[in-house]
Amino acid sequence: MVPTLHRSTVKVIGAKGQISLGKQYAGRQVLVEEQEPGVWLVRTVTVVPDNERWLHLPQAASDLEQALAWATTNPPDDANTEQFLKELADGRG
C-alpha cells in the first residue's frame, strides 16, 4: 500500500480560472470532484475508451495468458509458408 501524503500548498487561481499543479503532472488527465462549494478533490486518472474497455476484463487477461503460453510452446515456423499462401489465394485458407 502506498503511504498517504498530506501536503498543503496555497495556490492562486488565475484570471482565467486556472491553477498549476506542477510540472510533474503536465499532460496528465485529472478528475476534479467538487465535494461542496469551494472544496475540490483532484485526482490523477487514466481514462479507458469505451471500445477498449473489454481489454481490462478478466476474460481478456485469461485469453492473453493462454495465447502467450501457446506462443511460447509453438515457436514460429515458416516451413509451409508457400503452401499456406497458395491455399489462401485459392480461398481455402
C-alpha positions as CSV (number, residue, x, y, z in Angstrom):
1,M,0.0,0.0,0.0
2,V,1.3,3.5,-0.9
3,P,1.6,5.8,2.1
4,T,-0.8,8.7,2.2
5,L,0.8,12.1,1.8
6,H,-0.9,15.1,3.1
7,R,0.7,18.3,1.9
8,S,-1.0,21.7,1.8
9,T,0.1,24.4,-0.7
10,V,-1.5,27.7,-1.2
11,K,-2.2,28.4,-4.9
12,V,-3.7,31.5,-6.6
13,I,-6.4,30.9,-9.1
14,G,-5.5,33.0,-12.2
15,A,-7.8,35.4,-14.0
16,K,-8.8,32.5,-16.4
17,G,-9.7,30.2,-13.5
18,Q,-6.6,28.1,-13.7
19,I,-4.1,26.8,-11.2
20,S,-0.8,25.0,-11.7
21,L,-0.3,21.7,-10.0
22,G,3.4,21.4,-11.0
23,K,5.4,20.1,-14.0
24,Q,5.3,16.5,-12.7
25,Y,1.6,16.5,-13.7
26,A,2.0,18.1,-17.1
27,G,-0.1,16.3,-19.7
28,R,-1.8,14.1,-17.2
29,Q,-5.6,13.7,-17.0
30,V,-7.2,14.6,-13.7
31,L,-10.6,14.0,-12.2
32,V,-11.9,17.1,-10.4
33,E,-14.7,16.5,-7.9
34,E,-16.5,19.3,-6.3
35,Q,-17.3,17.9,-2.9
36,E,-19.1,21.1,-1.7
37,P,-18.9,24.7,-2.8
38,G,-15.2,25.7,-2.7
39,V,-13.9,22.2,-1.9
40,W,-12.4,20.2,-4.7
41,L,-10.7,16.8,-4.8
42,V,-8.3,16.5,-7.7
43,R,-7.0,13.0,-8.6
44,T,-4.9,11.8,-11.5
45,V,-6.8,9.3,-13.7
46,T,-6.3,7.1,-16.7
47,V,-9.3,7.1,-19.0
48,V,-10.0,4.0,-20.9
49,P,-12.0,4.5,-24.2
50,D,-15.3,2.5,-24.3
51,N,-14.1,0.5,-27.3
52,E,-11.0,-0.7,-25.3
53,R,-12.7,-1.4,-22.0
54,W,-13.0,-5.2,-22.9
55,L,-9.2,-5.4,-22.7
56,H,-9.4,-4.8,-19.0
57,L,-11.9,-7.6,-18.3
58,P,-10.7,-10.8,-16.6
59,Q,-11.6,-12.9,-19.7
60,A,-9.3,-10.8,-21.9
61,A,-6.4,-11.3,-19.5
62,S,-7.1,-15.0,-19.3
63,D,-7.2,-15.3,-23.1
64,L,-4.0,-13.3,-23.5
65,E,-2.2,-15.6,-20.9
66,Q,-3.3,-18.7,-22.9
67,A,-2.2,-17.1,-26.2
68,L,1.2,-16.3,-24.7
69,A,1.6,-19.8,-23.3
70,W,0.7,-21.3,-26.7
71,A,3.2,-19.0,-28.5
72,T,5.9,-20.0,-26.0
73,T,5.5,-23.7,-26.8
74,N,4.9,-23.2,-30.5
75,P,7.7,-21.2,-32.0
76,P,7.2,-19.5,-35.4
77,D,7.9,-21.8,-38.3
78,D,7.8,-20.8,-42.0
79,A,8.3,-24.3,-43.4
80,N,4.9,-24.4,-45.0
81,T,4.6,-20.7,-46.0
82,E,4.4,-21.3,-49.7
83,Q,1.6,-23.9,-49.3
84,F,-0.3,-21.7,-46.9
85,L,-0.1,-18.7,-49.3
86,K,-1.3,-20.9,-52.2
87,E,-4.3,-22.2,-50.2
88,L,-5.0,-18.6,-49.0
89,A,-5.0,-17.4,-52.7
90,D,-7.3,-20.3,-53.7
91,G,-9.8,-19.4,-51.0
92,R,-9.1,-22.4,-48.8
93,G,-7.1,-20.6,-46.1
